[in-house]
Amino acid sequence: MLDRRQSARDKVIYGGLAEVDESGATRECVVRNISDHGARVEFDSLVKLPKEKMSLTIARKGRSFLARVVWWRDNFVGIAFSSDRPYELPVSDIEERLRKSEKKKRQLQRRINELLGEG
């Protein structure tokens, strides 16, 4: 079989969320392989997807992609990303809060050591 992809795909197993119609309804899916230009996505059952435009969100990667359906077979779908640059999901502040918490912990530990006469 002739491979017409623009770039090689990496085999992965990422949980994803695909927007499956214009009303914003979503379905969970598994991204089986991915490249800079597209992906192969598996759904747990047959799903009807819009041909023109769809959205795929991969939370683990912190990214969402606008894409179009290139092919589908049973519950597998090949998509091509519409843009060269995926857009980032809103960033959680958990990393910043964790850094602040660890800094505060170190300050408290130093203070405890001072009060105990160990510092």
MDAnalysis code that builds the backbone (N, CA, C; Angstrom):
import MDAnalysis as mda
import numpy as np

u = mda.Universe.empty(357, n_residues=119, atom_resindex=np.repeat(np.arange(119), 3), trajectory=True)
u.add_TopologyAttr("name", ["N", "CA", "C"] * 119)
u.add_TopologyAttr("resid", np.arange(1, 120))
u.add_TopologyAttr("resname", ["MET", "LEU", "ASP", "ARG", "ARG", "GLN", "SER", "ALA", "ARG", "ASP", "LYS", "VAL", "ILE", "TYR", "GLY", "GLY", "LEU", "ALA", "GLU", "VAL", "ASP", "GLU", "SER", "GLY", "ALA", "THR", "ARG", "GLU", "CYS", "VAL", "VAL", "ARG", "ASN", "ILE", "SER", "ASP", "HIS", "GLY", "ALA", "ARG", "VAL", "GLU", "PHE", "ASP", "SER", "LEU", "VAL", "LYS", "LEU", "PRO", "LYS", "GLU", "LYS", "MET", "SER", "LEU", "THR", "ILE", "ALA", "ARG", "LYS", "GLY", "ARG", "SER", "PHE", "LEU", "ALA", "ARG", "VAL", "VAL", "TRP", "TRP", "ARG", "ASP", "ASN", "PHE", "VAL", "GLY", "ILE", "ALA", "PHE", "SER", "SER", "ASP", "ARG", "PRO", "TYR", "GLU", "LEU", "PRO", "VAL", "SER", "ASP", "ILE", "GLU", "GLU", "ARG", "LEU", "ARG", "LYS", "SER", "GLU", "LYS", "LYS", "LYS", "ARG", "GLN", "LEU", "GLN", "ARG", "ARG", "ILE", "ASN", "GLU", "LEU", "LEU", "GLY", "GLU", "GLY"])
u.atoms.positions = np.array([
    [0.835, -1.181, 0.000],
    [0.000, 0.000, 0.000],
    [0.881, 1.246, 0.000],
    [0.550, 2.196, -0.836],
    [1.311, 3.425, -0.965],
    [1.020, 4.348, 0.207],
    [2.069, 4.816, 0.875],
    [1.910, 5.736, 2.001],
    [2.072, 7.158, 1.478],
    [0.992, 7.946, 1.538],
    [1.002, 9.301, 0.994],
    [1.151, 10.365, 2.080],
    [1.540, 9.977, 3.257],
    [1.673, 10.944, 4.340],
    [2.841, 11.880, 4.090],
    [2.705, 13.108, 4.610],
    [3.765, 14.104, 4.475],
    [4.920, 13.836, 5.426],
    [4.627, 13.207, 6.573],
    [5.680, 12.905, 7.540],
    [5.339, 11.617, 8.273],
    [6.376, 10.980, 8.827],
    [6.184, 9.729, 9.552],
    [5.365, 9.965, 10.812],
    [4.573, 8.982, 11.164],
    [3.762, 9.087, 12.381],
    [4.377, 8.263, 13.494],
    [4.235, 8.771, 14.718],
    [4.689, 8.052, 15.899],
    [3.544, 7.221, 16.441],
    [3.830, 5.964, 16.779],
    [2.800, 5.123, 17.398],
    [2.621, 5.574, 18.835],
    [1.383, 5.846, 19.204],
    [1.066, 6.329, 20.548],
    [-0.252, 5.718, 20.995],
    [-0.556, 5.901, 22.241],
    [-1.884, 5.575, 22.769],
    [-2.261, 6.729, 23.684],
    [-2.938, 7.722, 23.106],
    [-3.385, 8.894, 23.847],
    [-4.899, 8.927, 23.878],
    [-5.454, 9.200, 25.040],
    [-6.886, 9.435, 25.117],
    [-7.202, 10.770, 24.473],
    [-8.293, 10.808, 23.741],
    [-8.667, 12.046, 23.068],
    [-10.155, 12.311, 23.182],
    [-10.537, 13.499, 22.781],
    [-11.934, 13.901, 22.762],
    [-12.182, 14.574, 21.421],
    [-13.083, 13.983, 20.636],
    [-13.368, 14.509, 19.304],
    [-14.745, 15.162, 19.298],
    [-14.805, 16.326, 18.696],
    [-16.094, 16.985, 18.491],
    [-16.696, 16.356, 17.246],
    [-17.853, 15.722, 17.405],
    [-18.387, 14.896, 16.324],
    [-19.540, 15.525, 15.545],
    [-20.008, 16.671, 15.948],
    [-21.010, 17.358, 15.129],
    [-21.016, 18.848, 15.413],
    [-21.795, 19.570, 14.621],
    [-21.804, 21.023, 14.708],
    [-22.360, 21.549, 16.027],
    [-23.130, 20.734, 16.728],
    [-23.722, 21.186, 17.992],
    [-22.721, 21.156, 19.146],
    [-21.534, 20.607, 18.896],
    [-20.516, 20.549, 19.941],
    [-20.482, 19.238, 20.695],
    [-21.285, 18.259, 20.259],
    [-21.269, 16.941, 20.905],
    [-19.889, 16.315, 20.746],
    [-19.427, 15.631, 21.778],
    [-18.096, 15.037, 21.753],
    [-18.165, 13.541, 22.004],
    [-17.117, 12.832, 21.563],
    [-16.959, 11.403, 21.803],
    [-15.524, 11.140, 22.214],
    [-15.365, 10.271, 23.179],
    [-14.019, 9.859, 23.570],
    [-13.436, 8.976, 22.479],
    [-12.115, 9.056, 22.328],
    [-11.434, 8.268, 21.316],
    [-10.014, 7.970, 21.781],
    [-9.320, 7.150, 21.006],
    [-7.919, 6.836, 21.283],
    [-7.112, 7.211, 20.048],
    [-6.095, 8.036, 20.239],
    [-5.190, 8.384, 19.152],
    [-4.149, 7.271, 19.083],
    [-4.101, 6.577, 17.941],
    [-3.204, 5.426, 17.774],
    [-1.856, 5.799, 17.179],
    [-1.840, 6.817, 16.325],
    [-0.570, 7.345, 15.840],
    [-0.766, 8.803, 15.481],
    [0.338, 9.552, 15.476],
    [0.234, 10.992, 15.278],
    [1.514, 11.515, 14.639],
    [1.368, 12.557, 13.843],
    [2.510, 13.272, 13.264],
    [2.200, 14.754, 13.340],
    [3.062, 15.553, 12.756],
    [2.821, 16.988, 12.721],
    [1.637, 17.343, 11.830],
    [1.267, 16.430, 10.930],
    [0.249, 16.747, 9.936],
    [-1.054, 15.979, 10.077],
    [-1.092, 14.941, 10.938],
    [-2.325, 14.175, 11.056],
    [-2.244, 13.091, 12.106],
    [-3.309, 12.297, 12.167],
    [-3.376, 11.236, 13.170],
    [-4.342, 10.141, 12.732],
    [-4.191, 8.992, 13.346],
    [-5.146, 7.893, 13.193],
    [-5.855, 7.763, 14.526],
    [-7.182, 7.833, 14.472],
    [-7.985, 7.870, 15.690],
    [-8.932, 6.679, 15.697],
    [-9.094, 6.066, 16.874],
    [-10.004, 4.931, 17.020],
    [-11.134, 5.296, 17.979],
    [-12.357, 4.990, 17.561],
    [-13.526, 5.172, 18.412],
    [-13.994, 3.803, 18.875],
    [-14.721, 3.742, 20.004],
    [-15.167, 2.453, 20.518],
    [-16.298, 1.848, 19.686],
    [-16.915, 2.631, 18.828],
    [-17.946, 2.141, 17.933],
    [-17.996, 3.050, 16.712],
    [-18.794, 2.682, 15.738],
    [-18.926, 3.526, 14.553],
    [-19.436, 4.895, 14.956],
    [-18.916, 5.915, 14.320],
    [-19.290, 7.271, 14.660],
    [-19.419, 8.074, 13.373],
    [-20.382, 8.948, 13.334],
    [-20.543, 9.827, 12.180],
    [-19.819, 11.127, 12.481],
    [-18.881, 11.481, 11.618],
    [-18.068, 12.676, 11.820],
    [-18.328, 13.685, 10.710],
    [-18.178, 14.963, 11.028],
    [-18.271, 15.962, 9.970],
    [-17.063, 15.818, 9.039],
    [-17.276, 15.935, 7.734],
    [-16.176, 15.762, 6.780],
    [-15.320, 17.012, 6.636],
    [-15.932, 18.166, 6.765],
    [-15.228, 19.413, 6.533],
    [-14.267, 19.775, 7.658],
    [-14.761, 19.748, 8.887],
    [-13.954, 20.246, 10.003],
    [-14.359, 19.534, 11.281],
    [-13.371, 19.178, 12.061],
    [-13.622, 18.598, 13.379],
    [-12.529, 19.070, 14.315],
    [-12.751, 18.865, 15.582],
    [-11.786, 19.251, 16.596],
    [-11.365, 18.010, 17.361],
    [-10.078, 17.865, 17.602],
    [-9.545, 16.757, 18.390],
    [-8.723, 17.346, 19.522],
    [-9.063, 16.985, 20.750],
    [-8.334, 17.455, 21.923],
    [-7.615, 16.280, 22.562],
    [-6.320, 16.457, 22.803],
    [-5.514, 15.446, 23.496],
    [-5.024, 16.092, 24.781],
    [-5.723, 15.824, 25.867],
    [-5.421, 16.480, 27.147],
    [-4.006, 16.172, 27.621],
    [-3.560, 14.950, 27.431],
    [-2.228, 14.549, 27.893],
    [-1.128, 15.393, 27.244],
    [-1.358, 15.795, 26.003],
    [-0.404, 16.637, 25.296],
    [-0.700, 18.117, 25.513],
    [-1.871, 18.421, 26.087],
    [-2.242, 19.804, 26.312],
    [-2.499, 20.552, 25.024],
    [-3.041, 19.848, 24.032],
    [-3.240, 20.458, 22.720],
    [-4.579, 20.064, 22.109],
    [-5.054, 20.958, 21.269],
    [-6.237, 20.697, 20.450],
    [-5.872, 20.963, 19.007],
    [-6.512, 20.227, 18.118],
    [-6.231, 20.351, 16.699],
    [-7.530, 20.525, 15.929],
    [-7.526, 21.395, 14.954],
    [-8.600, 21.451, 13.974],
    [-8.177, 20.519, 12.864],
    [-9.099, 19.701, 12.372],
    [-8.726, 18.691, 11.388],
    [-9.874, 18.428, 10.428],
    [-9.541, 17.720, 9.357],
    [-10.557, 17.242, 8.430],
    [-10.373, 15.737, 8.270],
    [-11.473, 15.042, 8.047],
    [-11.436, 13.595, 7.884],
    [-10.916, 13.275, 6.485],
    [-9.880, 12.435, 6.418],
    [-9.305, 12.027, 5.142],
    [-9.844, 10.656, 4.739],
    [-9.943, 9.754, 5.698],
    [-10.480, 8.421, 5.434],
    [-11.102, 7.866, 6.701],
    [-11.966, 6.879, 6.562],
    [-12.482, 6.148, 7.714],
    [-12.781, 4.727, 7.302],
    [-12.572, 3.818, 8.220],
    [-12.798, 2.395, 8.019],
    [-13.250, 1.827, 9.351],
    [-14.472, 1.323, 9.372],
    [-15.080, 0.817, 10.607],
    [-15.044, 1.918, 11.667],
    [-14.344, 1.665, 12.777],
    [-14.284, 2.666, 13.833],
    [-12.930, 3.402, 13.871],
    [-12.160, 3.293, 12.777],
    [-10.883, 3.996, 12.654],
    [-11.038, 5.161, 11.677],
    [-10.402, 6.273, 12.006],
    [-10.513, 7.473, 11.182],
    [-9.117, 8.071, 11.005],
    [-8.804, 8.464, 9.782],
    [-7.568, 9.190, 9.508],
    [-7.910, 10.661, 9.345],
    [-7.197, 11.502, 10.057],
    [-7.469, 12.942, 9.972],
    [-6.200, 13.694, 9.594],
    [-6.387, 14.803, 8.901],
    [-5.291, 15.707, 8.567],
    [-5.531, 16.998, 9.328],
    [-4.508, 17.478, 10.017],
    [-4.638, 18.714, 10.773],
    [-4.746, 19.891, 9.813],
    [-5.644, 20.813, 10.129],
    [-5.899, 21.965, 9.260],
    [-4.814, 23.014, 9.357],
    [-4.130, 23.078, 10.468],
    [-3.140, 24.121, 10.693],
    [-1.799, 23.479, 10.998],
    [-0.728, 24.169, 10.634],
    [0.605, 23.669, 10.963],
    [0.885, 23.745, 12.452],
    [0.212, 24.696, 13.118],
    [0.447, 24.883, 14.547],
    [-0.790, 24.509, 15.341],
    [-0.699, 23.489, 16.204],
    [-1.833, 23.194, 17.080],
    [-1.967, 24.309, 18.106],
    [-3.168, 24.532, 18.562],
    [-3.303, 25.560, 19.587],
    [-3.310, 24.911, 20.962],
    [-2.712, 25.614, 21.894],
    [-2.539, 25.095, 23.246],
    [-3.837, 25.205, 24.030],
    [-4.072, 24.226, 24.876],
    [-5.204, 24.300, 25.788],
    [-4.866, 25.288, 26.898],
    [-5.872, 25.834, 27.540],
    [-5.578, 26.731, 28.660],
    [-4.692, 26.020, 29.684],
    [-3.682, 26.709, 30.119],
    [-2.704, 26.118, 31.027],
    [-3.235, 26.158, 32.453],
    [-3.091, 25.049, 33.129],
    [-3.490, 24.974, 34.529],
    [-2.438, 25.680, 35.371],
    [-2.863, 26.255, 36.483],
    [-1.925, 26.926, 37.374],
    [-1.357, 25.975, 38.415],
    [-1.595, 24.681, 38.261],
    [-1.164, 23.718, 39.275],
    [0.359, 23.683, 39.422],
    [1.091, 23.820, 38.312],
    [2.553, 23.797, 38.406],
    [3.063, 24.988, 39.209],
    [2.503, 26.155, 38.956],
    [2.908, 27.360, 39.695],
    [2.565, 27.224, 41.176],
    [1.388, 26.718, 41.469],
    [0.985, 26.529, 42.871],
    [1.888, 25.519, 43.558],
    [2.277, 24.463, 42.841],
    [3.169, 23.456, 43.418],
    [4.535, 24.062, 43.735],
    [5.084, 24.864, 42.808],
    [6.371, 25.528, 43.063],
    [6.293, 26.423, 44.296],
    [5.225, 27.206, 44.409],
    [5.058, 28.092, 45.566],
    [4.934, 27.294, 46.855],
    [4.210, 26.186, 46.781],
    [4.033, 25.337, 47.950],
    [5.365, 24.731, 48.394],
    [6.161, 24.269, 47.433],
    [7.463, 23.701, 47.777],
    [8.397, 24.766, 48.352],
    [8.337, 25.978, 47.813],
    [9.150, 27.075, 48.340],
    [8.745, 27.388, 49.777],
    [7.454, 27.455, 50.031],
    [6.942, 27.724, 51.374],
    [7.363, 26.614, 52.338],
    [7.322, 25.373, 51.873],
    [7.730, 24.237, 52.708],
    [9.196, 24.372, 53.115],
    [10.055, 24.744, 52.154],
    [11.478, 24.922, 52.472],
    [11.671, 26.038, 53.491],
    [10.924, 27.156, 53.335],
    [11.021, 28.259, 54.286],
    [10.593, 27.816, 55.676],
    [9.507, 27.085, 55.762],
    [9.028, 26.600, 57.060],
    [10.011, 25.614, 57.687],
    [10.607, 24.751, 56.862],
    [11.567, 23.792, 57.383],
    [12.788, 24.507, 57.962],
    [13.254, 25.556, 57.245],
    [14.378, 26.344, 57.780],
    [14.008, 26.998, 59.103],
    [12.809, 27.539, 59.188],
    [12.339, 28.201, 60.435],
    [12.247, 27.197, 61.575],
    [11.751, 26.015, 61.287],
    [11.684, 24.961, 62.320],
    [13.083, 24.611, 62.811],
    [14.001, 24.465, 61.871],
    [15.389, 24.146, 62.248],
    [16.004, 25.253, 63.096],
    [15.702, 26.530, 62.769],
    [16.192, 27.652, 63.568],
    [15.649, 27.589, 64.983],
    [14.342, 27.330, 65.113],
    [13.719, 27.279, 66.436],
    [14.223, 26.116, 67.263],
    [14.579, 25.041, 66.620],
    [15.106, 23.873, 67.328],
    [16.624, 24.001, 67.577],
    [17.197, 25.052, 67.076],
    [18.634, 25.271, 67.282],
    [19.509, 24.440, 66.370],
    [18.940, 23.938, 65.288],
    [19.712, 23.108, 64.354],
    [20.240, 23.923, 63.189],
    [19.829, 25.160, 63.036],
    [20.212, 25.921, 61.846],
    [21.175, 26.945, 62.186],
])
